[in-house]
Amino acid sequence: MIDEDLRTAQRRARRWHELDEQREAIAGRLRETREALDALVAWDPESVAVEEAKLKAFDRALASLQRELAEVGPARDLYEELLLRKERRLTESADPRGAELLELGRLLAELDVELPARERARDAGRAALRRPGDREAVAVFVRHLRALGMTIETDALHGAQGLREGRTLVDDLESRCRNLENLRTRLRNRREELLLV
């Protein structure tokens, strides 16, 4: 029974995700159209009418998507809850998938700690590079690096050489964040694959 419920919830969760992406795209177009309307220098009645017509169309499309999203309901939450139930059942049984699910859970939990820490360090590094003379921004970056077990001197980000080193560190953090995000996606997909068998 749970497998059938999972498949239904998965379809609804995917539909919710598709609708949410469409909603975000239309909301972006709506903002762009409002900005275009605000930017019209000469109040050319024809241009204003075209932009206002676009606004109305985007508003209608957005309202329609909002209604459909409401119909799909809390699909993602239900889907995740059903996945968790099945995961508990498999990890408590002799099913060989249970051991792999436990390991996936451990790895995902580690990623849930490491990835945000690296993202915070990356963001602090970007801020320090945008304001190279700001000692507080540099100090925040250094603190975040030290929290990751990386060392750099506070004075190291001054001058051309220091800025190059800072950029290299930020680029390395960015690359590591991307790799961790990709790993998290692969692990989540594998977890889902195991649970939907």
Salt bridges, closest charged atoms under 4 A:
ASP3 OD1 - LYS86 NZ 2.54
GLU18 OE1 - ARG15 NH1 3.29
ASP20 OD1 - ARG23 NH2 2.71
GLU21 OE2 - HIS17 NE2 2.85
GLU32 OE1 - ARG29 NE 3.96
GLU51 OE2 - LYS54 NZ 3.52
ASP59 OD1 - ARG34 NH2 3.93
GLU68 OE2 - ARG15 NH2 2.53
GLU80 OE2 - ARG191 NH2 3.16
GLU81 OE2 - ARG85 NE 3.53
GLU81 OE2 - ARG88 NH2 3.83
GLU87 OE1 - ARG191 NH2 3.09
ASP95 OD2 - ARG97 NH2 2.81
GLU100 OE2 - ARG190 NE 2.73
GLU103 OE2 - ARG106 NH2 2.46
GLU110 OE2 - ARG106 NH1 2.40
ASP112 OD1 - ARG184 NH1 3.97
GLU114 OE2 - ARG118 NE 2.82
GLU114 OE2 - ARG176 NH2 3.30
ASP123 OD1 - ARG122 NE 3.10
ASP123 OD1 - ARG126 NH1 3.68
ASP134 OD2 - ARG131 NE 3.06
GLU136 OE2 - ARG143 NH2 3.68
ASP155 OD1 - ARG135 NH2 3.20
GLU174 OE1 - ARG122 NH1 3.48
GLU174 OE1 - ARG126 NH2 2.41
GLU174 OE2 - ARG178 NH1 3.46
GLU193 OE2 - ARG190 NH1 2.39
